[in-house]
């Protein structure tokens, strides 16, 4: 799919900006703080109904304004057009999302309809940060490609909140008794086992994709891998039913601990994925350049995975992707991206981009200054 038009009003530092996008590479150029990333963020709203950048919609309207609005037109791979509109009203704290001028029933129903891959500097924490960052990465990829997984994940989170509330009350002596906890244990086991099962399947499928992408950017001698072991030293069961049995057993074994700490200590919310390079843990041993190459490989691998699973070409949003890359890897990355689909890339280095020997038949750049498009140009190769 591709985005043909985008319009934003009162969004971050943009009062009213409209752009027409080309189907190839779209470069958003300008100094820091001018509004380049805002365009990337607005596209994420249209595809995910939320920002990848802001924790709350209340932070997004332009200063002094009580609302923001984003509109865009997306065309699917089979040529079907979609008019998307996202709006937020600060007075009522209400978000409106519409597809072809009809309001969607629930925001969660939009996830996966318009697959998208986002890279921003904050995503570097996927390889350098704690387990929560890697779980978030897994959940975003799988949720866009599998609606059953997304439902199981939402159910699991809701059940976990209820169960934790009971455990905290037990710790504080406000109520107690296994009979209160047991119904939530059964639900936690059912939803959590489904999440575990799908995550393990995904990592098994995703690992060779990441290896393939990584090999395009580095010479032989660097071997990336992903390892997912949610049960520690235990062997992963061969069926969901057997996995539920193991989950129940683990809950019983740590019941007293959970009551003492007042929170759930077993389940997918405690997972981690170990990234390795030549068998050594990436987080502890890799250089800054290797971390950057690994995260780019994860994101471009995500693109390939979603394209296959969703049967739709995702949009690729790359915010400051070339920072910390040497010239050789930069050329390899841009050469790889050119062959993929529509991409939006931010950069402060206009001269660098204009010096590249881009092979796409068409690309477009927009110079962003003070929350507005100051200049735009389309380059067409004969």
Buried (B, 14 or more C-beta within 10 A) or exposed (E): BBBBEBBBBBBBBBEEBEBBBBBBBBBBBBEEEBBBBBBBBBBBBBBBBBBBBBEEBEEBBBEEEEBBBBBBBBBBEEEEEBBBBBBBBBEEEEBBBBBEEEEBEEBBBBBBBBBBBBBBEEBBBBBBBEEEBBBBBBBBBBBBBBBEBBBBBBBBBEBBEEBBEBBBBBBEEEEEEEEBBEEBBBBBBBBBBBBBBBBBBBBEEBBEBBBBBBBEBBEEEBEBBBEBBBBEEEEBBEEBEEBBBBBBEBBEEBBEEBBEEBBBBBBBBEBBBBBBBEEEEBBEEBEEEBBBBBBBBBBBBBBBBBBEBBEBBBBBBBBBBBEBBEEEBBBBBBBBBBEBBBBBBBBBEBEEBEEBEBEBEEBBBBBBBEBBBEEBEEBEEE
